[in-house]
Amino acid sequence: MPRYEYRCRPCGSTFELNRPMAESSAPAVCPEGHEDTVKLLSTVAVGGSAAAPAPARGGGGCCGGGCCG
């Protein structure tokens, strides 16, 4: 189930809720009980340290090796 982050306008706190995607735009109440909240845009962090291999030279590239240099 996706996790969504919200910010409460009256108290300024941020909080997260697990809810179905179909309910992502539904109103959310902050832990302090305030109803004036806004859903924050979240970014997805994708990490890794694997480097892409260097392209091979010649021999069967995009045009049988003719256009790869």
N, C-alpha and C positions, 0 to 999 in steps of 0.2 A: 504494500500500500504506500503511495507517495506521501512524502512529508512536505508540508507547506509552511512557510514562515510568514508571520504577521507582525504588525506593529500597532500598538495601542496609541491612539491620538491623545487621549486625556492624560495618561501616566507615562507615555514614552517607552514603555517596556516592549521588548520583542519576545515572541514565543512561537513555538512550532506545534503543528497539529498533524497527525496522521489521519488522512481521510481519503475516500475514493476520489478519483479524478472527476467524477460527475458532480461532486460536492465542493470542488476547489474554489468556486466563486461564491459559495454560500456564506452568509455572515458568520463571523467568528467572535466569540466573547473571550476577552483576555482573562488570565488567572485572577485578576483583581475584580472581575465582574463588569468591566466596562464593555459596552457594545460598539463603540465607535472605533473600529479597527480597519486596517488596510492590509491587503495581501502584498507582500514584497516580492519583487522579481528575484529569483534565485539563479545562480550560475552553477553549472555542473563542473566539478573539477575532475579532469581526467589526467592522470599522471602516469609516468613510466620513464624508464631510463634506457629502453631498448632503442638503438639507433637504426634507422632504415639502412639496409645494405646499399652499397654503391651500385649504380647500374652497370651491367656487364657491357663490355666494349665488343662490338661486332657480333657476328654469328647469330642470326635469327631474331634481331630486334624488331622494330615496328615494320620494316620493309625488307626483311631478310638480311638485315645488317647494313643496307644501303644508306639509310637516313640517320643511323645512330653514329655519333662520332665521338 
